[in-house]
């Protein structure tokens, strides 16, 4: 992925970015990628398991994560069906 000193940039569309400090979190001491970023990657060509992941994970996103994902989807995949669900 692309990044500069402070920001991660979505390699599929560099207009989408996020502070590096917000890219991940830790679950039981294991670092994981933030779920809204994972969903953005899955949105390109969602398979049935990706749709299931979206249904499950989107319910647990914070309002800020939902806004970020909605804006990112609108930028990269305008009209994507997940936008309405967010």
C-alpha angles and dihedrals in degrees: 000000000000121000142158128204094295110010139063115217125206105245093215092057119009092202087078113078143156134190109267088233089065099047098095149009138203124254113191088338094308116118114232135178114259110268095235090057091048090052091051090057091046092051095073095080108351116208121200091268090051090052089051091049089051093050091050101039099040090064090059099046118112117243089256092052090048091051092048093049093046091051092045092050091047090052098044103027108021111198094020110160093234091065091071092047092056 
